[in-house]
Each structure stands twice: as structure tokens, then as C-alpha cells.
Amino acid sequence: MKMHQSLGPGQNLFTGYGKGHVLINAQRHDGNLIVSADAVTAWAAPDFSSLAAEHFEALLAYRPEVVLFGSGAAQRFVHPRLYAALTQARIGVECMDTQAVCRTFNILLAEDRRVVAALLAI
């Protein structure tokens, strides 16, 4: 699916997605990612079944107000104990499929929210 950019330069926007990749500002990225308004980095989480608390604790460094967890092609929910550090820091966590995260991230960014996407590859 192709999406359209609506924010100014210097912000990461999802501009598309497909099997095994996402497009951020029209640049292809493969694999598991952490995406904020100004950074795109590889996420050390190997796959859904191997998720651990430290994978979510790493997101604290981004100082988000909300984390969007993209579970891949299908929506899967992470056990709350894995993201307890985020909850204790009063950071919201939403679980959705990776495609929904791409769309929701752009909306929250347009609202000037401090949003971080933690994505497992589609």
C-alpha cells in the first residue's frame, strides 16, 4: 500500500509497506525496527515468540508518551509483564498489526505526539 506524506521535512513518516518491509520517507527498510520522529534503528527483538522485557525497556531511551507495537502481519498481544517498565513510566502501549502501526504513527505524529513504533517485520 502507498501512503501520502503530510508533514514537514525532518520527520520520519511511513510512506508505504509491503511483505517484509516498510517505506519511511520513501526509503525501504527491512527487518524489525524502532521508529521515532527523528530516528530509525534496528530493533534487537528477533521475533514475537522471543520477545523479552529488555526489548521493551530499550524504548524508554526514546522518551515516548506512547509506544505502538507492530506484531507483524497479524495482530498479536504482548503479555503486560514484558512492557511493565513502560507502564510504570506512564507510557501508553498499543498492540496492533504492523500495517496499522504505520498508519497510526503518522496520525499521532501529525498531532505532535511523542510516538515510537516498535515493529516486527510484516
All heavy atoms as an XYZ file, in Angstrom:
930
protein
N       0.840     -1.174      0.000
C       0.000      0.000      0.000
C       0.884      1.234      0.000
O       1.896      1.279      0.666
C      -0.898      0.003      1.241
C      -1.683      1.275      1.391
S      -2.719      1.245      2.850
C      -4.089      2.140      2.227
N       0.476      2.249     -0.723
C       1.195      3.505     -0.791
C       0.456      4.525      0.056
O      -0.764      4.598      0.046
C       1.272      3.976     -2.233
C       2.262      5.076     -2.462
C       2.438      5.320     -3.942
C       3.662      6.154     -4.149
N       3.974      6.288     -5.549
N       1.213      5.318      0.811
C       0.625      6.343      1.663
C       1.196      7.690      1.233
O       2.215      7.751      0.561
C       0.943      6.031      3.134
C       0.339      4.694      3.552
S       0.979      3.993      5.072
C       0.613      5.224      6.263
N       0.553      8.777      1.641
C       0.996     10.104      1.229
C       1.549     10.889      2.396
O       0.993     10.879      3.486
C      -0.168     10.881      0.594
C      -0.702     10.197     -0.615
N      -0.066     10.236     -1.828
C      -1.783      9.415     -0.803
C      -0.731      9.527     -2.707
N      -1.798      9.011     -2.102
N       2.649     11.605      2.145
C       3.305     12.402      3.161
C       2.527     13.682      3.406
O       2.056     14.327      2.488
C       4.724     12.736      2.700
C       5.538     13.447      3.736
C       6.995     13.558      3.318
O       7.393     13.035      2.300
N       7.775     14.236      4.112
N       2.409     14.061      4.709
C       1.668     15.284      5.018
C       2.365     16.172      6.032
O       1.838     17.203      6.401
C       0.268     14.923      5.534
O       0.375     14.215      6.741
N       3.550     15.791      6.513
C       4.271     16.606      7.478
C       5.515     17.203      6.835
O       5.924     16.811      5.762
C       4.671     15.777      8.701
C       3.525     15.223      9.534
C       4.071     14.416     10.691
C       2.618     16.322     10.039
N       6.137     18.122      7.543
C       7.314     18.794      7.023
C       8.549     17.909      7.025
O       8.545     16.797      7.531
N       9.634     18.419      6.454
C      10.879     17.665      6.388
C      11.470     17.442      7.780
O      11.162     18.168      8.718
C      11.780     18.556      5.528
C      11.229     19.926      5.686
C       9.745     19.750      5.886
N      12.296     16.421      7.901
C      12.960     16.150      9.166
C      12.199     15.200     10.070
O      12.670     14.849     11.132
N      11.007     14.784      9.661
C      10.236     13.832     10.452
C      10.074     12.545      9.665
O       9.849     12.566      8.458
C       8.872     14.401     10.810
C       8.955     15.532     11.811
C       7.582     15.944     12.287
O       6.683     16.108     11.491
N       7.441     16.108     13.579
N      10.188     11.443     10.382
C      10.006     10.140      9.752
C       8.530      9.840      9.603
O       7.788      9.858     10.585
C      10.666      9.047     10.593
C      12.164      9.136     10.539
O      12.729      9.434      9.493
N      12.815      8.896     11.651
N       8.126      9.582      8.396
C       6.749      9.197      8.104
C       6.752      7.880      7.361
O       7.601      7.648      6.492
C       6.059     10.242      7.221
C       5.744     11.573      7.851
C       5.218     12.532      6.802
C       4.720     11.393      8.956
N       5.807      7.034      7.682
C       5.626      5.820      6.905
C       4.936      6.217      5.606
O       3.888      6.848      5.615
C       4.777      4.808      7.677
C       5.514      4.212      8.843
C       5.350      4.720     10.112
C       6.394      3.155      8.655
C       6.034      4.188     11.188
C       7.089      2.610      9.717
C       6.906      3.128     10.991
N       5.567      5.874      4.500
C       5.010      6.227      3.197
C       4.556      4.991      2.423
O       4.039      5.117      1.317
C       6.031      7.033      2.370
O       7.272      6.325      2.319
C       6.255      8.407      2.988
N       4.745      3.819      3.009
C       4.273      2.600      2.392
C       4.716      1.394      3.188
O       5.506      1.496      4.119
N       4.180      0.241      2.820
C       4.584     -1.007      3.441
C       4.242     -2.156      2.512
O       3.416     -2.032      1.620
C       3.939     -1.212      4.814
C       2.440     -0.967      4.857
C       1.534     -1.904      4.374
C       1.947      0.213      5.403
C       0.176     -1.663      4.418
C       0.582      0.458      5.456
C      -0.298     -0.495      4.968
O      -1.649     -0.260      5.012
N       4.918     -3.264      2.712
C       4.686     -4.461      1.923
C       5.266     -5.649      2.647
O       5.783     -5.527      3.764
N       5.217     -6.805      2.031
C       5.701     -8.021      2.674
C       7.185     -7.888      3.019
O       8.022     -7.724      2.142
C       5.485     -9.218      1.768
C       5.904    -10.516      2.408
C       5.101    -11.671      1.899
C       5.535    -12.979      2.517
N       5.269    -13.096      3.931
N       7.484     -7.906      4.304
C       8.864     -7.887      4.782
C       9.527     -6.529      4.847
O      10.710     -6.444      5.170
N       8.798     -5.450      4.555
C       9.433     -4.134      4.586
C       8.424     -3.024      4.879
O       7.226     -3.226      4.774
C      10.141     -3.845      3.260
C       9.190     -3.561      2.138
N       8.566     -4.553      1.420
C       8.726     -2.387      1.631
C       7.782     -3.999      0.503
N       7.858     -2.696      0.621
N       8.976     -1.871      5.236
C       8.207     -0.632      5.310
C       8.987      0.428      4.550
O      10.201      0.309      4.351
C       7.952     -0.163      6.772
C       7.065     -1.149      7.520
C       9.248      0.080      7.522
N       8.289      1.447      4.103
C       8.928      2.611      3.497
C       8.788      3.762      4.479
O       7.687      4.060      4.944
C       8.267      2.973      2.174
C       8.295      1.923      1.075
C       7.501      2.409     -0.144
C       9.713      1.577      0.684
N       9.901      4.386      4.779
C       9.913      5.560      5.652
C      10.518      6.686      4.843
O      11.654      6.577      4.387
C      10.712      5.305      6.939
C      10.084      4.129      7.709
C      10.759      6.566      7.802
C      10.913      3.638      8.866
N       9.722      7.725      4.627
C      10.136      8.820      3.743
C      10.616      8.270      2.402
O      11.631      8.693      1.869
C      11.193      9.695      4.403
C      10.669     10.371      5.650
O       9.469     10.578      5.809
N      11.554     10.706      6.575
N       9.855      7.304      1.882
C      10.092      6.666      0.585
C      11.367      5.823      0.530
O      11.772      5.391     -0.535
C      10.087      7.690     -0.541
N      12.001      5.555      1.669
C      13.191      4.715      1.715
C      12.825      3.370      2.327
O      12.220      3.316      3.404
C      14.303      5.376      2.532
C      15.572      4.585      2.559
C      16.685      5.294      3.304
O      16.496      6.348      3.896
N      17.859      4.708      3.288
N      13.203      2.296      1.669
C      12.855      0.943      2.123
C      13.687      0.538      3.337
O      14.903      0.738      3.372
C      13.074     -0.046      0.986
C      12.658     -1.457      1.345
C      12.933     -2.418      0.212
N      12.688     -3.777      0.648
C      11.848     -4.600      0.038
N      11.205     -4.209     -1.043
N      11.672     -5.818      0.495
N      12.997     -0.081      4.306
C      13.640     -0.637      5.500
C      13.112     -2.045      5.710
O      11.905     -2.257      5.736
C      13.336      0.216      6.739
C      13.909      1.584      6.679
N      15.161      1.886      7.153
C      13.403      2.740      6.180
C      15.396      3.176      6.957
N      14.346      3.706      6.372
N      14.016     -2.997      5.859
C      13.659     -4.388      6.097
C      13.969     -4.752      7.551
O      14.843     -4.142      8.177
C      14.459     -5.320      5.172
C      14.145     -5.068      3.711
O      12.966     -5.188      3.337
O      15.078     -4.736      2.949
N      13.272     -5.738      8.058
C      13.566     -6.247      9.391
C      12.800     -5.527     10.485
O      11.925     -4.699     10.237
N      13.146     -5.870     11.712
C      12.491     -5.304     12.880
C      13.096     -3.942     13.198
O      14.321     -3.783     13.199
C      12.648     -6.251     14.069
C      12.074     -7.621     13.771
O      11.218     -7.772     12.915
N      12.550     -8.633     14.473
N      12.231     -2.971     13.469
C      12.677     -1.585     13.595
C      12.082     -0.874     14.804
O      10.985     -1.205     15.240
C      12.252     -0.772     12.367
C      12.743     -1.197     11.000
C      12.035     -0.384      9.926
C      14.247     -1.020     10.906
N      12.800      0.143     15.263
C      12.271      1.148     16.177
C      12.262      2.446     15.382
O      13.283      2.841     14.818
C      13.140      1.313     17.433
C      13.192      0.005     18.235
C      12.614      2.462     18.292
C      14.194      0.024     19.376
N      11.106      3.092     15.346
C      10.958      4.322     14.572
C      10.393      5.405     15.476
O       9.374      5.210     16.134
C      10.019      4.119     13.360
C       9.924      5.395     12.533
C      10.486      2.949     12.499
N      11.084      6.540     15.505
C      10.576      7.731     16.184
C      10.503      8.841     15.150
O      10.835      8.636     13.985
C      11.488      8.125     17.352
O      12.734      8.584     16.873
N      10.117     10.025     15.570
C      10.009     11.145     14.634
C      11.339     11.432     13.942
O      11.355     11.839     12.785
C       9.518     12.393     15.364
N      12.445     11.188     14.630
C      13.736     11.569     14.062
C      14.773     10.448     13.996
O      15.932     10.701     13.703
C      14.310     12.751     14.832
C      14.464     12.488     16.319
O      14.110     11.383     16.773
O      14.933     13.385     17.029
N      14.369      9.199     14.263
C      15.332      8.098     14.230
C      14.685      6.820     13.713
O      13.513      6.559     13.987
C      15.910      7.856     15.624
N      15.473      6.050     12.973
C      15.080      4.710     12.544
C      16.258      3.804     12.877
O      17.359      4.016     12.376
C      14.799      4.644     11.022
C      14.440      3.225     10.605
C      13.717      5.625     10.622
N      16.025      2.827     13.763
C      17.097      1.926     14.169
C      16.599      0.488     14.158
O      15.402      0.236     14.286
C      17.630      2.266     15.583
O      16.545      2.227     16.503
C      18.259      3.640     15.630
N      17.527     -0.428     14.012
C      17.182     -1.851     14.083
C      16.744     -2.163     15.509
O      17.285     -1.614     16.475
C      18.386     -2.698     13.696
N      15.738     -3.026     15.629
C      15.260     -3.454     16.939
C      15.802     -4.848     17.195
O      15.639     -5.746     16.368
C      13.742     -3.431     16.977
C      13.125     -3.586     18.338
C      13.714     -3.281     19.541
C      11.817     -4.058     18.638
N      12.836     -3.531     20.566
C      11.669     -4.013     20.045
C      10.757     -4.518     17.863
C      10.501     -4.399     20.691
C       9.595     -4.898     18.502
C       9.465     -4.846     19.902
N      16.415     -5.061     18.339
C      17.058     -6.334     18.668
C      16.077     -7.479     18.898
O      16.502     -8.619     19.043
C      17.945     -6.160     19.903
N      14.797     -7.205     18.919
C      13.802     -8.269     19.099
C      13.834     -9.200     17.895
O      13.579     -8.759     16.781
C      12.420     -7.652     19.266
N      14.121    -10.482     18.086
C      14.250    -11.376     16.934
C      12.916    -11.779     16.304
O      12.803    -11.818     15.092
C      14.978    -12.595     17.494
C      14.756    -12.543     18.964
C      14.516    -11.110     19.342
N      11.909    -12.097     17.118
C      10.587    -12.473     16.623
C       9.605    -12.432     17.788
O      10.004    -12.238     18.937
C      10.591    -13.850     15.953
C      11.087    -14.961     16.867
O      10.782    -14.954     18.078
O      11.798    -15.851     16.368
N       8.335    -12.637     17.505
C       7.300    -12.486     18.535
C       7.525    -13.436     19.709
O       7.446    -13.036     20.867
C       5.909    -12.699     17.932
C       4.808    -12.404     18.903
C       4.371    -11.100     19.102
C       4.208    -13.421     19.631
C       3.366    -10.814     20.016
C       3.201    -13.149     20.539
C       2.775    -11.841     20.739
N       7.817    -14.688     19.428
C       7.957    -15.679     20.500
C       9.194    -15.452     21.363
O       9.277    -15.975     22.469
C       7.965    -17.095     19.925
O       9.079    -17.276     19.085
N      10.141    -14.659     20.891
C      11.369    -14.397     21.645
C      11.377    -13.035     22.332
O      12.399    -12.630     22.884
C      12.577    -14.489     20.706
O      12.644    -15.758     20.113
N      10.262    -12.318     22.297
C      10.223    -11.010     22.947
C      10.487    -11.147     24.434
O      10.007    -12.070     25.088
C       8.859    -10.347     22.732
C       8.591     -9.818     21.336
C       7.126     -9.391     21.207
C       9.519     -8.659     21.008
N      11.247    -10.184     24.964
C      11.583    -10.166     26.389
C      11.461     -8.737     26.904
O      11.415     -7.773     26.117
C      13.005    -10.687     26.589
N      11.416     -8.599     28.194
C      11.256     -7.281     28.822
C      12.327     -6.297     28.356
O      12.037     -5.115     28.138
C      11.266     -7.417     30.340
N      13.552     -6.763     28.166
C      14.627     -5.834     27.771
C      14.389     -5.229     26.387
O      14.860     -4.120     26.104
C      16.012     -6.493     27.843
C      16.176     -7.732     27.028
C      15.930     -9.020     27.821
O      15.362     -8.985     28.916
O      16.306    -10.076     27.292
N      13.660     -5.923     25.525
C      13.349     -5.348     24.215
C      12.467     -4.112     24.371
O      12.635     -3.121     23.648
C      12.654     -6.380     23.317
C      13.530     -7.552     23.013
N      13.135     -8.840     23.257
C      14.785     -7.620     22.500
C      14.117     -9.662     22.907
N      15.119     -8.949     22.438
N      11.545     -4.151     25.308
C      10.661     -3.005     25.537
C      11.337     -1.950     26.411
O      11.109     -0.759     26.232
C       9.332     -3.471     26.133
C       8.499     -4.215     25.135
C       8.579     -5.593     25.031
C       7.659     -3.538     24.262
C       7.839     -6.286     24.085
C       6.915     -4.217     23.308
C       7.005     -5.599     23.223
N      12.177     -2.363     27.337
C      12.910     -1.413     28.174
C      13.805     -0.507     27.323
O      14.009      0.667     27.650
C      13.736     -2.152     29.221
C      12.874     -2.801     30.287
C      13.614     -3.796     31.163
O      14.850     -3.952     31.019
O      12.941     -4.447     31.982
N      14.310     -1.021     26.222
C      15.152     -0.222     25.320
C      14.398      0.983     24.758
O      15.012      1.996     24.396
C      15.676     -1.093     24.183
N      13.075      0.908     24.716
C      12.272      2.004     24.169
C      12.194      3.199     25.111
O      11.870      4.308     24.691
C      10.864      1.497     23.844
C      10.814      0.294     22.892
C       9.392     -0.216     22.758
C      11.405      0.641     21.543
N      12.513      3.003     26.380
C      12.499      4.108     27.350
C      13.449      5.230     26.939
O      13.176      6.403     27.211
C      12.862      3.604     28.748
C      11.822      2.742     29.443
C      12.429      2.055     30.664
C      10.617      3.576     29.829
N      14.541      4.878     26.286
C      15.536      5.877     25.874
C      14.959      6.913     24.913
O      15.474      8.029     24.817
C      16.733      5.186     25.230
N      13.884      6.579     24.224
C      13.267      7.499     23.264
C      12.317      8.495     23.929
O      11.828      9.405     23.277
C      12.515      6.708     22.181
C      13.445      5.919     21.299
C      13.841      4.641     21.671
C      13.938      6.448     20.117
C      14.705      3.903     20.874
C      14.798      5.725     19.315
C      15.184      4.455     19.701
O      16.042      3.736     18.903
N      12.026      8.286     25.205
C      11.153      9.165     25.986
C       9.787      9.382     25.313
O       9.319     10.510     25.180
C      11.838     10.479     26.291
C      13.160     10.298     27.029
C      13.873     11.598     27.325
N      13.020     12.546     27.986
C      12.937     12.727     29.308
N      13.687     12.016     30.102
N      12.123     13.631     29.817
N       9.141      8.292     24.892
C       7.846      8.444     24.217
C       6.716      8.671     25.214
O       6.866      8.392     26.413
C       7.663      7.085     23.538
C       8.321      6.131     24.486
C       9.533      6.893     25.014
N       5.608      9.163     24.717
C       4.392      9.170     25.528
C       3.526      7.978     25.161
O       2.690      7.556     25.950
C       3.625     10.477     25.407
C       3.127     10.808     24.029
C       2.431     12.161     23.977
O       1.256     12.239     24.367
O       3.091     13.121     23.543
N       3.747      7.436     23.970
C       3.029      6.230     23.551
C       3.938      5.387     22.659
O       4.699      5.918     21.848
C       1.695      6.569     22.833
C       1.932      7.308     21.532
C       0.864      5.336     22.598
N       3.859      4.068     22.850
C       4.575      3.105     22.017
C       3.535      2.305     21.247
O       2.586      1.778     21.833
C       5.454      2.163     22.868
C       5.976      0.997     22.034
C       6.604      2.922     23.501
N       3.733      2.214     19.952
C       2.896      1.390     19.094
C       3.684      0.143     18.751
O       4.734      0.228     18.100
C       2.522      2.141     17.816
C       1.815      3.482     17.993
C       1.605      4.144     16.635
C       0.502      3.310     18.727
N       3.220     -1.007     19.213
C       3.895     -2.267     18.929
C       3.242     -2.915     17.725
O       2.047     -3.201     17.731
C       3.822     -3.203     20.141
C       4.249     -4.608     19.817
C       5.580     -4.888     19.531
C       3.334     -5.637     19.765
C       5.978     -6.173     19.201
C       3.714     -6.926     19.437
C       5.041     -7.199     19.161
N       4.023     -3.118     16.678
C       3.547     -3.785     15.468
C       3.974     -5.237     15.476
O       5.168     -5.534     15.415
N       3.009     -6.141     15.568
C       3.296     -7.563     15.760
C       3.498     -8.346     14.462
O       3.547     -9.560     14.489
C       2.170     -8.200     16.575
O       0.925     -8.017     15.941
N       3.598     -7.673     13.349
C       3.775     -8.355     12.069
C       2.500     -8.320     11.260
O       1.706     -7.383     11.365
N       2.267     -9.353     10.467
C       1.118     -9.377      9.564
C      -0.216     -9.521     10.295
O      -1.247     -9.085      9.798
C       1.267    -10.515      8.555
N      -0.208    -10.123     11.474
C      -1.440    -10.320     12.249
C      -1.309     -9.634     13.608
O      -0.206     -9.561     14.159
C      -1.710    -11.805     12.455
N      -2.417     -9.157     14.130
C      -2.401     -8.530     15.442
C      -2.230     -9.601     16.520
O      -2.959    -10.581     16.559
C      -3.695     -7.767     15.697
C      -3.694     -7.057     17.035
C      -4.986     -6.300     17.292
O      -6.015     -6.606     16.726
N      -4.913     -5.306     18.146
N      -1.207     -9.398     17.349
C      -0.966    -10.270     18.491
C      -0.649     -9.380     19.680
O      -0.021     -8.341     19.537
C       0.199    -11.222     18.216
C      -0.132    -12.215     17.108
C       0.958    -13.229     16.937
N       2.053    -12.602     16.184
C       3.152    -13.234     15.824
N       3.336    -14.488     16.164
N       4.085    -12.623     15.134
N      -1.083     -9.807     20.836
C      -0.914     -9.001     22.036
C       0.246     -9.529     22.871
O       0.366    -10.730     23.095
C      -2.202     -8.992     22.862
C      -3.319     -8.296     22.158
C      -4.202     -9.008     21.353
C      -3.474     -6.920     22.260
C      -5.232     -8.370     20.681
C      -4.497     -6.270     21.595
C      -5.379     -6.997     20.804
N       1.059     -8.606     23.346
C       2.204     -8.929     24.186
C       1.726     -8.993     25.634
O       0.888     -8.192     26.056
C       3.278     -7.816     24.038
C       4.448     -8.075     24.948
C       3.727     -7.705     22.605
N       2.284     -9.911     26.393
C       1.933    -10.003     27.813
C       2.379     -8.709     28.516
O       3.502     -8.235     28.296
C       2.597    -11.215     28.465
C       2.008    -11.536     29.791
N       2.265    -10.795     30.914
C       1.140    -12.502     30.157
C       1.593    -11.287     31.935
N       0.895    -12.335     31.504
N       1.520     -8.127     29.343
C       1.850     -6.863     30.015
C       3.136     -6.897     30.838
O       3.775     -5.865     31.016
C       0.634     -6.614     30.908
C      -0.484     -7.312     30.226
C       0.146     -8.540     29.611
N       3.553     -8.060     31.328
C       4.798     -8.094     32.099
C       6.009     -7.731     31.240
O       7.017     -7.244     31.752
C       4.981     -9.444     32.777
C       5.283    -10.583     31.874
C       5.547    -11.885     32.664
N       5.166    -13.059     31.946
C       5.761    -13.509     30.839
N       6.777    -12.862     30.334
N       5.342    -14.609     30.243
N       5.906     -7.930     29.921
C       7.030     -7.605     29.044
C       7.230     -6.100     28.890
O       8.347     -5.639     28.698
C       6.851     -8.260     27.672
C       6.884     -9.780     27.649
C       6.685    -10.292     26.241
C       8.183    -10.306     28.244
N       6.147     -5.338     28.954
C       6.283     -3.885     28.824
C       5.961     -3.157     30.134
O       5.651     -1.968     30.143
C       5.456     -3.347     27.653
C       3.971     -3.621     27.687
C       3.114     -2.819     28.428
C       3.421     -4.658     26.942
C       1.748     -3.056     28.438
C       2.067     -4.899     26.941
C       1.232     -4.088     27.699
O      -0.119     -4.323     27.699
N       6.135     -3.845     31.246
C       5.847     -3.257     32.562
C       6.667     -1.994     32.822
O       6.166     -1.039     33.428
C       6.078     -4.288     33.663
N       7.912     -1.953     32.373
C       8.742     -0.763     32.590
C       8.136      0.457     31.897
O       8.199      1.569     32.427
C      10.165     -1.007     32.081
N       7.533      0.264     30.741
C       6.876      1.366     30.039
C       5.629      1.821     30.809
O       5.407      3.014     30.995
C       6.506      0.952     28.615
C       7.679      0.638     27.687
C       7.183      0.003     26.407
C       8.481      1.882     27.393
N       4.845      0.869     31.257
C       3.639      1.197     32.013
C       3.991      1.937     33.292
O       3.343      2.929     33.647
C       2.851     -0.086     32.342
O       2.560     -0.767     31.113
C       1.558      0.219     33.055
N       5.019      1.477     33.993
C       5.453      2.134     35.231
C       5.931      3.554     34.971
O       5.808      4.421     35.832
C       6.534      1.313     35.918
C       5.997      0.014     36.492
C       7.095     -0.920     36.964
O       8.282     -0.631     36.848
N       6.688     -2.076     37.486
N       6.447      3.808     33.788
C       6.898      5.157     33.415
C       5.753      5.991     32.839
O       5.987      7.088     32.323
C       8.043      5.066     32.411
N       4.526      5.465     32.926
C       3.325      6.150     32.453
C       3.346      6.368     30.937
O       2.907      7.386     30.426
C       3.088      7.443     33.212
C       2.934      7.201     34.713
C       2.715      8.443     35.527
N       1.551      9.206     35.157
C       0.314      9.001     35.594
N       0.081      8.012     36.418
N      -0.679      9.769     35.211
N       3.889      5.387     30.223
C       3.935      5.401     28.764
C       2.884      4.410     28.264
O       2.883      3.243     28.666
C       5.335      5.002     28.250
C       6.375      6.027     28.724
C       5.342      4.864     26.733
C       7.809      5.583     28.546
N       2.012      4.876     27.407
C       0.985      4.000     26.852
C       1.559      3.034     25.844
O       2.504      3.372     25.124
N       1.007      1.838     25.794
C       1.439      0.812     24.836
C       0.198      0.285     24.123
O      -0.771     -0.105     24.768
C       2.173     -0.350     25.528
C       2.553     -1.432     24.518
C       3.398      0.155     26.278
N       0.247      0.310     22.801
C      -0.842     -0.213     21.975
C      -0.283     -1.306     21.077
O       0.774     -1.116     20.456
C      -1.450      0.895     21.113
C      -2.109      2.002     21.906
C      -3.373      1.561     22.624
O      -4.015      0.582     22.184
O      -3.703      2.188     23.639
N      -0.971     -2.432     21.017
C      -0.560     -3.555     20.166
C      -1.485     -3.626     18.956
O      -2.711     -3.603     19.106
C      -0.645     -4.866     20.939
S       0.442     -4.946     22.375
N      -0.895     -3.703     17.781
C      -1.665     -3.819     16.545
C      -0.787     -4.462     15.491
O       0.414     -4.644     15.710
C      -2.199     -2.462     16.087
C      -1.236     -1.300     16.156
S      -1.961      0.332     15.811
C      -2.478      0.874     17.425
N      -1.376     -4.822     14.358
C      -0.528     -5.364     13.305
C       0.353     -4.233     12.768
O       0.076     -3.053     12.967
C      -1.345     -6.054     12.204
C      -2.237     -5.109     11.420
O      -1.719     -4.170     10.788
O      -3.455     -5.329     11.414
N       1.438     -4.609     12.122
C       2.433     -3.617     11.684
C       1.849     -2.603     10.705
O       2.183     -1.420     10.762
C       3.663     -4.336     11.104
O       4.275     -5.093     12.170
C       4.679     -3.358     10.553
N       0.960     -3.021      9.825
C       0.352     -2.074      8.886
C      -0.456     -1.007      9.621
O      -0.388      0.179      9.276
C      -0.523     -2.824      7.894
C       0.268     -3.741      6.996
C      -0.626     -4.561      6.074
O      -1.841     -4.418      6.066
N      -0.024     -5.441      5.298
N      -1.205     -1.402     10.634
C      -1.982     -0.435     11.417
C      -1.072      0.523     12.172
O      -1.374      1.708     12.306
C      -2.917     -1.167     12.380
N       0.062      0.022     12.640
C       1.023      0.899     13.318
C       1.506      1.982     12.363
O       1.601      3.149     12.739
C       2.210      0.097     13.891
C       3.343      1.033     14.311
C       1.766     -0.736     15.077
N       1.807      1.620     11.132
C       2.296      2.607     10.164
C       1.296      3.750     10.000
O       1.682      4.930     10.020
C       2.544      1.937      8.811
S       3.895      0.743      8.803
N       0.036      3.422      9.866
C      -0.994      4.452      9.687
C      -1.188      5.275     10.960
O      -1.255      6.510     10.915
C      -2.304      3.796      9.257
C      -2.222      3.093      7.903
C      -3.559      2.528      7.444
N      -4.145      1.565      8.361
C      -3.986      0.252      8.285
N      -3.217     -0.269      7.331
N      -4.580     -0.560      9.138
N      -1.248      4.609     12.101
C      -1.495      5.286     13.375
C      -0.326      6.180     13.764
O      -0.520      7.286     14.281
C      -1.775      4.248     14.477
O      -2.859      3.419     14.052
C      -2.116      4.910     15.794
N       0.896      5.725     13.515
C       2.091      6.512     13.803
C       2.007      7.874     13.108
O       2.236      8.917     13.726
C       3.333      5.751     13.333
C       4.633      6.464     13.555
C       5.368      6.243     14.703
C       5.144      7.345     12.606
C       6.586      6.895     14.916
C       6.346      7.992     12.802
C       7.068      7.771     13.968
N       1.683      7.867     11.829
C       1.609      9.120     11.076
C       0.558     10.069     11.654
O       0.775     11.275     11.729
C       1.303      8.843      9.609
C       2.476      8.243      8.863
O       3.571      8.090      9.403
N       2.248      7.856      7.630
N      -0.570      9.535     12.062
C      -1.624     10.376     12.650
C      -1.161     10.988     13.962
O      -1.315     12.202     14.183
C      -2.917      9.547     12.862
C      -3.520      9.163     11.511
C      -3.925     10.305     13.723
C      -4.594      8.104     11.597
N      -0.570     10.174     14.832
C      -0.108     10.698     16.124
C       1.024     11.695     15.946
O       1.091     12.705     16.662
C       0.312      9.547     17.040
C      -0.818      8.635     17.498
C      -0.270      7.468     18.318
C      -1.859      9.407     18.281
N       1.907     11.448     15.007
C       2.994     12.389     14.738
C       2.438     13.722     14.255
O       2.914     14.790     14.656
C       3.959     11.795     13.717
C       5.313     12.468     13.607
C       6.080     12.383     14.917
C       6.112     11.832     12.489
N       1.405     13.685     13.427
C       0.778     14.919     12.937
C       0.132     15.704     14.080
O      -0.014     16.929     13.990
C      -0.272     14.597     11.873
N      -0.211     15.009     15.163
C      -0.773     15.661     16.343
C       0.307     16.093     17.331
O       0.018     16.456     18.462
C      -1.741     14.703     17.049
C      -2.969     14.373     16.237
C      -3.843     13.311     16.894
O      -3.429     12.700     17.913
O      -4.958     13.109     16.382
N       1.572     16.046     16.906
C       2.724     16.409     17.739
C       2.858     15.556     18.991
O       3.294     16.030     20.043
C       2.686     17.900     18.120
C       2.919     18.806     16.931
O       3.717     18.425     16.050
O       2.299     19.874     16.880
N       2.498     14.278     18.875
C       2.662     13.346     19.986
C       4.046     12.719     19.912
O       4.600     12.538     18.826
C       1.600     12.244     19.914
C       0.165     12.726     19.872
C      -0.406     13.115     21.210
N      -0.379     12.057     22.185
C      -1.310     11.128     22.339
N      -2.368     11.118     21.554
N      -1.185     10.203     23.268
N       4.633     12.405     21.052
C       5.925     11.711     21.109
C       5.658     10.213     20.988
O       5.518      9.516     21.982
C       6.658     12.052     22.409
C       7.160     13.475     22.464
C       8.015     13.784     23.692
N       7.704     13.016     24.883
C       6.835     13.355     25.840
N       6.157     14.467     25.730
N       6.647     12.580     26.890
N       5.602      9.759     19.762
C       5.249      8.382     19.465
C       6.466      7.612     18.986
O       7.337      8.169     18.299
C       4.107      8.324     18.419
C       4.503      9.000     17.120
C       3.637      6.901     18.181
N       6.541      6.349     19.396
C       7.592      5.445     18.931
C       6.910      4.183     18.445
O       5.995      3.663     19.093
C       8.592      5.119     20.062
C       9.495      3.950     19.691
C       9.435      6.333     20.397
N       7.344      3.703     17.287
C       6.851      2.440     16.736
C       7.925      1.383     16.932
O       9.094      1.609     16.616
C       6.525      2.592     15.259
N       7.531      0.247     17.484
C       8.409     -0.918     17.620
C       7.811     -1.998     16.730
O       6.737     -2.524     17.020
C       8.471     -1.371     19.077
N       8.490     -2.279     15.625
C       7.904     -3.112     14.571
C       8.598     -4.443     14.392
O       9.827     -4.502     14.284
C       7.981     -2.383     13.228
C       7.383     -1.002     13.125
C       7.673     -0.412     11.754
C       5.892     -1.052     13.388
N       7.784     -5.483     14.336
C       8.264     -6.766     13.828
C       7.938     -6.788     12.354
O       6.881     -6.293     11.928
C       7.572     -7.920     14.554
C       7.853     -8.042     16.050
C       7.080     -9.218     16.635
C       9.345     -8.199     16.333
N       8.816     -7.329     11.551
C       8.629     -7.339     10.106
C       7.305     -7.997      9.732
O       6.867     -8.944     10.382
C       9.782     -8.076      9.421
N       6.694     -7.489      8.691
C       5.404     -7.995      8.218
C       5.599     -9.396      7.658
O       6.472     -9.634      6.888
C       4.808     -7.054      7.138
C       4.541     -5.695      7.749
C       3.579     -7.632      6.523
C       4.106     -4.654      6.741
